[in-house]
């Protein structure tokens, strides 16, 4: 699943460490999400969307051919 997490985080001037602390995950988890190595749980996706006051689908891009 593709995402715009890094773009959104950097645009708001937030460090990976700050976002990780706010979401109660590791900095490595944020890095893995941003690099597409890890897809978030639905709960984490909601937490990220709420943190940025955005819709999940504005951050995470689901493509039909991904399974």
PDB file with SEQRES, HELIX, SHEET and CRYST1 records, atoms N, CA, C and O in Angstrom:
SEQRES   1 A   67  UNK UNK UNK UNK UNK UNK UNK UNK UNK UNK UNK UNK UNK          
SEQRES   2 A   67  UNK UNK UNK UNK UNK UNK UNK UNK UNK UNK UNK UNK UNK          
SEQRES   3 A   67  UNK UNK UNK UNK UNK UNK UNK UNK UNK UNK UNK UNK UNK          
SEQRES   4 A   67  UNK UNK UNK UNK UNK UNK UNK UNK UNK UNK UNK UNK UNK          
SEQRES   5 A   67  UNK UNK UNK UNK UNK UNK UNK UNK UNK UNK UNK UNK UNK          
SEQRES   6 A   67  UNK UNK                                                      
HELIX    1 AA1 UNK A    5  UNK A   11  1                                   7    
HELIX    2 AA2 UNK A   16  UNK A   23  1                                   8    
HELIX    3 AA3 UNK A   27  UNK A   34  1                                   8    
HELIX    4 AA4 UNK A   42  UNK A   52  1                                  11    
HELIX    5 AA5 UNK A   56  UNK A   59  1                                   4    
SHEET    1 AA1 2 UNK A   2  UNK A   3  0                                        
SHEET    2 AA1 2 UNK A  60  UNK A  61 -1                                        
CRYST1    1.000    1.000    1.000  90.00  90.00  90.00 P 1           1          
ATOM      1  N   UNK A   1       0.846  -1.163   0.000  1.00  0.00           N  
ATOM      2  CA  UNK A   1       0.000   0.000   0.000  1.00  0.00           C  
ATOM      3  C   UNK A   1       0.902   1.240   0.000  1.00  0.00           C  
ATOM      4  O   UNK A   1       1.840   1.340   0.792  1.00  0.00           O  
ATOM      5  N   UNK A   2       0.612   2.147  -0.870  1.00  0.00           N  
ATOM      6  CA  UNK A   2       1.378   3.388  -0.910  1.00  0.00           C  
ATOM      7  C   UNK A   2       0.797   4.361   0.110  1.00  0.00           C  
ATOM      8  O   UNK A   2      -0.358   4.246   0.520  1.00  0.00           O  
ATOM      9  N   UNK A   3       1.627   5.320   0.507  1.00  0.00           N  
ATOM     10  CA  UNK A   3       1.129   6.325   1.438  1.00  0.00           C  
ATOM     11  C   UNK A   3       1.877   7.639   1.264  1.00  0.00           C  
ATOM     12  O   UNK A   3       2.933   7.702   0.635  1.00  0.00           O  
ATOM     13  N   UNK A   4       1.297   8.678   1.840  1.00  0.00           N  
ATOM     14  CA  UNK A   4       1.868  10.021   1.776  1.00  0.00           C  
ATOM     15  C   UNK A   4       2.364  10.460   3.158  1.00  0.00           C  
ATOM     16  O   UNK A   4       2.514  11.655   3.415  1.00  0.00           O  
ATOM     17  N   UNK A   5       2.612   9.508   4.029  1.00  0.00           N  
ATOM     18  CA  UNK A   5       2.955   9.817   5.411  1.00  0.00           C  
ATOM     19  C   UNK A   5       4.193  10.694   5.527  1.00  0.00           C  
ATOM     20  O   UNK A   5       4.172  11.698   6.239  1.00  0.00           O  
ATOM     21  N   UNK A   6       5.264  10.335   4.844  1.00  0.00           N  
ATOM     22  CA  UNK A   6       6.497  11.120   4.939  1.00  0.00           C  
ATOM     23  C   UNK A   6       6.278  12.546   4.428  1.00  0.00           C  
ATOM     24  O   UNK A   6       6.715  13.512   5.053  1.00  0.00           O  
ATOM     25  N   UNK A   7       5.610  12.662   3.312  1.00  0.00           N  
ATOM     26  CA  UNK A   7       5.327  13.984   2.739  1.00  0.00           C  
ATOM     27  C   UNK A   7       4.525  14.850   3.719  1.00  0.00           C  
ATOM     28  O   UNK A   7       4.858  16.015   3.938  1.00  0.00           O  
ATOM     29  N   UNK A   8       3.490  14.289   4.293  1.00  0.00           N  
ATOM     30  CA  UNK A   8       2.623  15.028   5.224  1.00  0.00           C  
ATOM     31  C   UNK A   8       3.396  15.386   6.494  1.00  0.00           C  
ATOM     32  O   UNK A   8       3.312  16.512   6.983  1.00  0.00           O  
ATOM     33  N   UNK A   9       4.141  14.425   7.018  1.00  0.00           N  
ATOM     34  CA  UNK A   9       4.904  14.663   8.249  1.00  0.00           C  
ATOM     35  C   UNK A   9       5.927  15.774   8.054  1.00  0.00           C  
ATOM     36  O   UNK A   9       6.033  16.680   8.880  1.00  0.00           O  
ATOM     37  N   UNK A  10       6.681  15.703   6.959  1.00  0.00           N  
ATOM     38  CA  UNK A  10       7.713  16.716   6.708  1.00  0.00           C  
ATOM     39  C   UNK A  10       7.107  18.090   6.449  1.00  0.00           C  
ATOM     40  O   UNK A  10       7.645  19.105   6.890  1.00  0.00           O  
ATOM     41  N   UNK A  11       5.997  18.119   5.740  1.00  0.00           N  
ATOM     42  CA  UNK A  11       5.334  19.394   5.451  1.00  0.00           C  
ATOM     43  C   UNK A  11       4.916  20.097   6.749  1.00  0.00           C  
ATOM     44  O   UNK A  11       4.898  21.325   6.819  1.00  0.00           O  
ATOM     45  N   UNK A  12       4.587  19.319   7.756  1.00  0.00           N  
ATOM     46  CA  UNK A  12       4.171  19.890   9.039  1.00  0.00           C  
ATOM     47  C   UNK A  12       5.332  20.072  10.011  1.00  0.00           C  
ATOM     48  O   UNK A  12       5.139  20.514  11.143  1.00  0.00           O  
ATOM     49  N   UNK A  13       6.539  19.730   9.562  1.00  0.00           N  
ATOM     50  CA  UNK A  13       7.725  19.929  10.388  1.00  0.00           C  
ATOM     51  C   UNK A  13       7.822  19.001  11.581  1.00  0.00           C  
ATOM     52  O   UNK A  13       8.354  19.375  12.627  1.00  0.00           O  
ATOM     53  N   UNK A  14       7.314  17.800  11.427  1.00  0.00           N  
ATOM     54  CA  UNK A  14       7.308  16.837  12.528  1.00  0.00           C  
ATOM     55  C   UNK A  14       8.382  15.778  12.268  1.00  0.00           C  
ATOM     56  O   UNK A  14       8.486  15.244  11.163  1.00  0.00           O  
ATOM     57  N   UNK A  15       9.168  15.484  13.288  1.00  0.00           N  
ATOM     58  CA  UNK A  15      10.203  14.454  13.175  1.00  0.00           C  
ATOM     59  C   UNK A  15       9.585  13.080  13.376  1.00  0.00           C  
ATOM     60  O   UNK A  15       8.548  12.936  14.024  1.00  0.00           O  
ATOM     61  N   UNK A  16      10.242  12.071  12.809  1.00  0.00           N  
ATOM     62  CA  UNK A  16       9.763  10.700  12.987  1.00  0.00           C  
ATOM     63  C   UNK A  16       9.613  10.360  14.465  1.00  0.00           C  
ATOM     64  O   UNK A  16       8.640   9.723  14.869  1.00  0.00           O  
ATOM     65  N   UNK A  17      10.579  10.788  15.261  1.00  0.00           N  
ATOM     66  CA  UNK A  17      10.558  10.481  16.695  1.00  0.00           C  
ATOM     67  C   UNK A  17       9.332  11.096  17.376  1.00  0.00           C  
ATOM     68  O   UNK A  17       8.719  10.476  18.245  1.00  0.00           O  
ATOM     69  N   UNK A  18       8.984  12.314  16.975  1.00  0.00           N  
ATOM     70  CA  UNK A  18       7.830  12.994  17.570  1.00  0.00           C  
ATOM     71  C   UNK A  18       6.533  12.274  17.211  1.00  0.00           C  
ATOM     72  O   UNK A  18       5.670  12.060  18.061  1.00  0.00           O  
ATOM     73  N   UNK A  19       6.413  11.908  15.948  1.00  0.00           N  
ATOM     74  CA  UNK A  19       5.212  11.206  15.502  1.00  0.00           C  
ATOM     75  C   UNK A  19       5.111   9.846  16.193  1.00  0.00           C  
ATOM     76  O   UNK A  19       4.037   9.450  16.645  1.00  0.00           O  
ATOM     77  N   UNK A  20       6.222   9.147  16.269  1.00  0.00           N  
ATOM     78  CA  UNK A  20       6.241   7.839  16.928  1.00  0.00           C  
ATOM     79  C   UNK A  20       5.788   7.951  18.378  1.00  0.00           C  
ATOM     80  O   UNK A  20       4.987   7.141  18.845  1.00  0.00           O  
ATOM     81  N   UNK A  21       6.293   8.939  19.082  1.00  0.00           N  
ATOM     82  CA  UNK A  21       5.915   9.121  20.487  1.00  0.00           C  
ATOM     83  C   UNK A  21       4.420   9.420  20.621  1.00  0.00           C  
ATOM     84  O   UNK A  21       3.751   8.887  21.507  1.00  0.00           O  
ATOM     85  N   UNK A  22       3.908  10.266  19.746  1.00  0.00           N  
ATOM     86  CA  UNK A  22       2.489  10.628  19.800  1.00  0.00           C  
ATOM     87  C   UNK A  22       1.587   9.429  19.515  1.00  0.00           C  
ATOM     88  O   UNK A  22       0.488   9.325  20.060  1.00  0.00           O  
ATOM     89  N   UNK A  23       2.062   8.530  18.658  1.00  0.00           N  
ATOM     90  CA  UNK A  23       1.263   7.367  18.277  1.00  0.00           C  
ATOM     91  C   UNK A  23       1.573   6.125  19.113  1.00  0.00           C  
ATOM     92  O   UNK A  23       0.939   5.082  18.955  1.00  0.00           O  
ATOM     93  N   UNK A  24       2.557   6.253  20.002  1.00  0.00           N  
ATOM     94  CA  UNK A  24       2.987   5.158  20.880  1.00  0.00           C  
ATOM     95  C   UNK A  24       3.491   3.954  20.082  1.00  0.00           C  
ATOM     96  O   UNK A  24       3.144   2.807  20.363  1.00  0.00           O  
ATOM     97  N   UNK A  25       4.326   4.254  19.072  1.00  0.00           N  
ATOM     98  CA  UNK A  25       5.006   3.221  18.291  1.00  0.00           C  
ATOM     99  C   UNK A  25       6.483   3.604  18.221  1.00  0.00           C  
ATOM    100  O   UNK A  25       6.870   4.681  18.676  1.00  0.00           O  
ATOM    101  N   UNK A  26       7.297   2.734  17.658  1.00  0.00           N  
ATOM    102  CA  UNK A  26       8.718   3.045  17.548  1.00  0.00           C  
ATOM    103  C   UNK A  26       8.999   3.929  16.333  1.00  0.00           C  
ATOM    104  O   UNK A  26       8.198   3.999  15.401  1.00  0.00           O  
ATOM    105  N   UNK A  27      10.138   4.596  16.361  1.00  0.00           N  
ATOM    106  CA  UNK A  27      10.564   5.388  15.211  1.00  0.00           C  
ATOM    107  C   UNK A  27      10.764   4.476  14.010  1.00  0.00           C  
ATOM    108  O   UNK A  27      10.511   4.870  12.872  1.00  0.00           O  
ATOM    109  N   UNK A  28      11.221   3.251  14.269  1.00  0.00           N  
ATOM    110  CA  UNK A  28      11.421   2.282  13.194  1.00  0.00           C  
ATOM    111  C   UNK A  28      10.099   1.938  12.504  1.00  0.00           C  
ATOM    112  O   UNK A  28      10.067   1.725  11.292  1.00  0.00           O  
ATOM    113  N   UNK A  29       9.021   1.884  13.266  1.00  0.00           N  
ATOM    114  CA  UNK A  29       7.705   1.626  12.673  1.00  0.00           C  
ATOM    115  C   UNK A  29       7.322   2.748  11.727  1.00  0.00           C  
ATOM    116  O   UNK A  29       6.810   2.493  10.637  1.00  0.00           O  
ATOM    117  N   UNK A  30       7.565   3.990  12.131  1.00  0.00           N  
ATOM    118  CA  UNK A  30       7.252   5.133  11.269  1.00  0.00           C  
ATOM    119  C   UNK A  30       8.094   5.049   9.991  1.00  0.00           C  
ATOM    120  O   UNK A  30       7.578   5.240   8.890  1.00  0.00           O  
ATOM    121  N   UNK A  31       9.371   4.766  10.142  1.00  0.00           N  
ATOM    122  CA  UNK A  31      10.250   4.637   8.978  1.00  0.00           C  
ATOM    123  C   UNK A  31       9.795   3.531   8.040  1.00  0.00           C  
ATOM    124  O   UNK A  31       9.802   3.703   6.821  1.00  0.00           O  
ATOM    125  N   UNK A  32       9.402   2.404   8.602  1.00  0.00           N  
ATOM    126  CA  UNK A  32       8.932   1.285   7.781  1.00  0.00           C  
ATOM    127  C   UNK A  32       7.634   1.621   7.061  1.00  0.00           C  
ATOM    128  O   UNK A  32       7.440   1.231   5.909  1.00  0.00           O  
ATOM    129  N   UNK A  33       6.751   2.339   7.734  1.00  0.00           N  
ATOM    130  CA  UNK A  33       5.511   2.788   7.086  1.00  0.00           C  
ATOM    131  C   UNK A  33       5.836   3.709   5.919  1.00  0.00           C  
ATOM    132  O   UNK A  33       5.311   3.543   4.818  1.00  0.00           O  
ATOM    133  N   UNK A  34       6.704   4.678   6.172  1.00  0.00           N  
ATOM    134  CA  UNK A  34       7.043   5.655   5.142  1.00  0.00           C  
ATOM    135  C   UNK A  34       7.716   5.015   3.936  1.00  0.00           C  
ATOM    136  O   UNK A  34       7.529   5.468   2.807  1.00  0.00           O  
ATOM    137  N   UNK A  35       8.497   3.964   4.167  1.00  0.00           N  
ATOM    138  CA  UNK A  35       9.211   3.288   3.088  1.00  0.00           C  
ATOM    139  C   UNK A  35       8.399   2.177   2.431  1.00  0.00           C  
ATOM    140  O   UNK A  35       8.876   1.511   1.512  1.00  0.00           O  
ATOM    141  N   UNK A  36       7.177   1.983   2.904  1.00  0.00           N  
ATOM    142  CA  UNK A  36       6.314   0.973   2.309  1.00  0.00           C  
ATOM    143  C   UNK A  36       6.665  -0.462   2.662  1.00  0.00           C  
ATOM    144  O   UNK A  36       6.192  -1.398   2.017  1.00  0.00           O  
ATOM    145  N   UNK A  37       7.493  -0.640   3.682  1.00  0.00           N  
ATOM    146  CA  UNK A  37       7.869  -1.994   4.095  1.00  0.00           C  
ATOM    147  C   UNK A  37       6.833  -2.609   5.038  1.00  0.00           C  
ATOM    148  O   UNK A  37       6.867  -3.809   5.311  1.00  0.00           O  
ATOM    149  N   UNK A  38       5.926  -1.792   5.524  1.00  0.00           N  
ATOM    150  CA  UNK A  38       4.972  -2.226   6.536  1.00  0.00           C  
ATOM    151  C   UNK A  38       3.651  -1.510   6.296  1.00  0.00           C  
ATOM    152  O   UNK A  38       3.624  -0.298   6.085  1.00  0.00           O  
ATOM    153  N   UNK A  39       2.558  -2.262   6.328  1.00  0.00           N  
ATOM    154  CA  UNK A  39       1.227  -1.676   6.246  1.00  0.00           C  
ATOM    155  C   UNK A  39       0.674  -1.563   7.659  1.00  0.00           C  
ATOM    156  O   UNK A  39       0.812  -2.496   8.451  1.00  0.00           O  
ATOM    157  N   UNK A  40       0.056  -0.445   7.987  1.00  0.00           N  
ATOM    158  CA  UNK A  40      -0.435  -0.260   9.355  1.00  0.00           C  
ATOM    159  C   UNK A  40      -1.672  -1.101   9.632  1.00  0.00           C  
ATOM    160  O   UNK A  40      -2.425  -1.459   8.726  1.00  0.00           O  
ATOM    161  N   UNK A  41      -1.854  -1.402  10.902  1.00  0.00           N  
ATOM    162  CA  UNK A  41      -3.129  -1.995  11.318  1.00  0.00           C  
ATOM    163  C   UNK A  41      -4.197  -0.926  11.105  1.00  0.00           C  
ATOM    164  O   UNK A  41      -3.879   0.253  10.951  1.00  0.00           O  
ATOM    165  N   UNK A  42      -5.441  -1.332  11.097  1.00  0.00           N  
ATOM    166  CA  UNK A  42      -6.517  -0.354  10.916  1.00  0.00           C  
ATOM    167  C   UNK A  42      -6.528   0.638  12.080  1.00  0.00           C  
ATOM    168  O   UNK A  42      -6.827   1.817  11.893  1.00  0.00           O  
ATOM    169  N   UNK A  43      -6.205   0.163  13.265  1.00  0.00           N  
ATOM    170  CA  UNK A  43      -6.175   1.058  14.433  1.00  0.00           C  
ATOM    171  C   UNK A  43      -5.070   2.093  14.276  1.00  0.00           C  
ATOM    172  O   UNK A  43      -5.292   3.276  14.535  1.00  0.00           O  
ATOM    173  N   UNK A  44      -3.880   1.666  13.855  1.00  0.00           N  
ATOM    174  CA  UNK A  44      -2.784   2.615  13.662  1.00  0.00           C  
ATOM    175  C   UNK A  44      -3.105   3.592  12.537  1.00  0.00           C  
ATOM    176  O   UNK A  44      -2.776   4.774  12.633  1.00  0.00           O  
ATOM    177  N   UNK A  45      -3.739   3.114  11.480  1.00  0.00           N  
ATOM    178  CA  UNK A  45      -4.127   4.007  10.381  1.00  0.00           C  
ATOM    179  C   UNK A  45      -5.082   5.086  10.887  1.00  0.00           C  
ATOM    180  O   UNK A  45      -4.952   6.252  10.516  1.00  0.00           O  
ATOM    181  N   UNK A  46      -6.039   4.705  11.732  1.00  0.00           N  
ATOM    182  CA  UNK A  46      -6.961   5.681  12.313  1.00  0.00           C  
ATOM    183  C   UNK A  46      -6.219   6.678  13.202  1.00  0.00           C  
ATOM    184  O   UNK A  46      -6.489   7.878  13.148  1.00  0.00           O  
ATOM    185  N   UNK A  47      -5.289   6.188  14.018  1.00  0.00           N  
ATOM    186  CA  UNK A  47      -4.518   7.080  14.894  1.00  0.00           C  
ATOM    187  C   UNK A  47      -3.726   8.101  14.077  1.00  0.00           C  
ATOM    188  O   UNK A  47      -3.677   9.280  14.428  1.00  0.00           O  
ATOM    189  N   UNK A  48      -3.106   7.641  12.983  1.00  0.00           N  
ATOM    190  CA  UNK A  48      -2.330   8.538  12.134  1.00  0.00           C  
ATOM    191  C   UNK A  48      -3.250   9.577  11.503  1.00  0.00           C  
ATOM    192  O   UNK A  48      -2.929  10.766  11.490  1.00  0.00           O  
ATOM    193  N   UNK A  49      -4.377   9.140  10.986  1.00  0.00           N  
ATOM    194  CA  UNK A  49      -5.323  10.065  10.362  1.00  0.00           C  
ATOM    195  C   UNK A  49      -5.829  11.095  11.365  1.00  0.00           C  
ATOM    196  O   UNK A  49      -5.924  12.280  11.043  1.00  0.00           O  
ATOM    197  N   UNK A  50      -6.149  10.660  12.558  1.00  0.00           N  
ATOM    198  CA  UNK A  50      -6.618  11.594  13.591  1.00  0.00           C  
ATOM    199  C   UNK A  50      -5.521  12.566  14.000  1.00  0.00           C  
ATOM    200  O   UNK A  50      -5.785  13.748  14.223  1.00  0.00           O  
ATOM    201  N   UNK A  51      -4.294  12.071  14.099  1.00  0.00           N  
ATOM    202  CA  UNK A  51      -3.174  12.928  14.474  1.00  0.00           C  
ATOM    203  C   UNK A  51      -3.028  14.088  13.496  1.00  0.00           C  
ATOM    204  O   UNK A  51      -2.808  15.229  13.903  1.00  0.00           O  
ATOM    205  N   UNK A  52      -3.151  13.788  12.207  1.00  0.00           N  
ATOM    206  CA  UNK A  52      -2.997  14.816  11.184  1.00  0.00           C  
ATOM    207  C   UNK A  52      -4.324  15.488  10.810  1.00  0.00           C  
ATOM    208  O   UNK A  52      -4.359  16.368   9.950  1.00  0.00           O  
ATOM    209  N   UNK A  53      -5.415  15.067  11.463  1.00  0.00           N  
ATOM    210  CA  UNK A  53      -6.742  15.617  11.187  1.00  0.00           C  
ATOM    211  C   UNK A  53      -7.094  15.441   9.704  1.00  0.00           C  
ATOM    212  O   UNK A  53      -7.544  16.372   9.037  1.00  0.00           O  
ATOM    213  N   UNK A  54      -6.878  14.232   9.220  1.00  0.00           N  
ATOM    214  CA  UNK A  54      -7.121  13.904   7.819  1.00  0.00           C  
ATOM    215  C   UNK A  54      -7.913  12.603   7.742  1.00  0.00           C  
ATOM    216  O   UNK A  54      -8.063  11.892   8.736  1.00  0.00           O  
ATOM    217  N   UNK A  55      -8.411  12.306   6.553  1.00  0.00           N  
ATOM    218  CA  UNK A  55      -9.059  11.024   6.304  1.00  0.00           C  
ATOM    219  C   UNK A  55      -7.977   9.986   6.011  1.00  0.00           C  
ATOM    220  O   UNK A  55      -6.927  10.305   5.453  1.00  0.00           O  
ATOM    221  N   UNK A  56      -8.247   8.748   6.393  1.00  0.00           N  
ATOM    222  CA  UNK A  56      -7.296   7.664   6.135  1.00  0.00           C  
ATOM    223  C   UNK A  56      -6.938   7.612   4.655  1.00  0.00           C  
ATOM    224  O   UNK A  56      -5.769   7.463   4.300  1.00  0.00           O  
ATOM    225  N   UNK A  57      -7.939   7.735   3.798  1.00  0.00           N  
ATOM    226  CA  UNK A  57      -7.693   7.602   2.360  1.00  0.00           C  
ATOM    227  C   UNK A  57      -6.912   8.778   1.774  1.00  0.00           C  
ATOM    228  O   UNK A  57      -6.450   8.707   0.635  1.00  0.00           O  
ATOM    229  N   UNK A  58      -6.763   9.854   2.537  1.00  0.00           N  
ATOM    230  CA  UNK A  58      -5.915  10.968   2.095  1.00  0.00           C  
ATOM    231  C   UNK A  58      -4.443  10.711   2.422  1.00  0.00           C  
ATOM    232  O   UNK A  58      -3.559  11.397   1.908  1.00  0.00           O  
ATOM    233  N   UNK A  59      -4.189   9.735   3.266  1.00  0.00           N  
ATOM    234  CA  UNK A  59      -2.822   9.384   3.659  1.00  0.00           C  
ATOM    235  C   UNK A  59      -2.387   8.078   3.006  1.00  0.00           C  
ATOM    236  O   UNK A  59      -1.280   7.974   2.478  1.00  0.00           O  
ATOM    237  N   UNK A  60      -3.266   7.088   3.048  1.00  0.00           N  
ATOM    238  CA  UNK A  60      -2.941   5.756   2.534  1.00  0.00           C  
ATOM    239  C   UNK A  60      -3.688   5.512   1.232  1.00  0.00           C  
ATOM    240  O   UNK A  60      -4.895   5.735   1.142  1.00  0.00           O  
ATOM    241  N   UNK A  61      -2.956   5.052   0.226  1.00  0.00           N  
ATOM    242  CA  UNK A  61      -3.522   4.842  -1.104  1.00  0.00           C  
ATOM    243  C   UNK A  61      -3.595   3.351  -1.379  1.00  0.00           C  
ATOM    244  O   UNK A  61      -2.575   2.682  -1.542  1.00  0.00           O  
ATOM    245  N   UNK A  62      -4.807   2.846  -1.428  1.00  0.00           N  
ATOM    246  CA  UNK A  62      -5.018   1.426  -1.737  1.00  0.00           C  
ATOM    247  C   UNK A  62      -5.168   1.276  -3.239  1.00  0.00           C  
ATOM    248  O   UNK A  62      -5.935   2.003  -3.870  1.00  0.00           O  
ATOM    249  N   UNK A  63      -4.439   0.336  -3.806  1.00  0.00           N  
ATOM    250  CA  UNK A  63      -4.546   0.044  -5.227  1.00  0.00           C  
ATOM    251  C   UNK A  63      -5.131  -1.344  -5.383  1.00  0.00           C  
ATOM    252  O   UNK A  63      -4.659  -2.295  -4.759  1.00  0.00           O  
ATOM    253  N   UNK A  64      -6.144  -1.465  -6.202  1.00  0.00           N  
ATOM    254  CA  UNK A  64      -6.889  -2.718  -6.360  1.00  0.00           C  
ATOM    255  C   UNK A  64      -6.020  -3.937  -6.650  1.00  0.00           C  
ATOM    256  O   UNK A  64      -6.320  -5.035  -6.181  1.00  0.00           O  
ATOM    257  N   UNK A  65      -4.945  -3.754  -7.418  1.00  0.00           N  
ATOM    258  CA  UNK A  65      -4.129  -4.911  -7.792  1.00  0.00           C  
ATOM    259  C   UNK A  65      -3.147  -5.338  -6.710  1.00  0.00           C  
ATOM    260  O   UNK A  65      -2.388  -6.285  -6.914  1.00  0.00           O  
ATOM    261  N   UNK A  66      -3.143  -4.666  -5.569  1.00  0.00           N  
ATOM    262  CA  UNK A  66      -2.291  -5.054  -4.436  1.00  0.00           C  
ATOM    263  C   UNK A  66      -3.050  -6.054  -3.579  1.00  0.00           C  
ATOM    264  O   UNK A  66      -4.176  -5.794  -3.155  1.00  0.00           O  
ATOM    265  N   UNK A  67      -2.429  -7.193  -3.327  1.00  0.00           N  
ATOM    266  CA  UNK A  67      -3.075  -8.169  -2.438  1.00  0.00           C  
ATOM    267  C   UNK A  67      -2.094  -9.030  -1.768  1.00  0.00           C  
ATOM    268  O   UNK A  67      -2.471  -9.904  -0.987  1.00  0.00           O  
TER     269      UNK A  67                                                      
END                                                                             
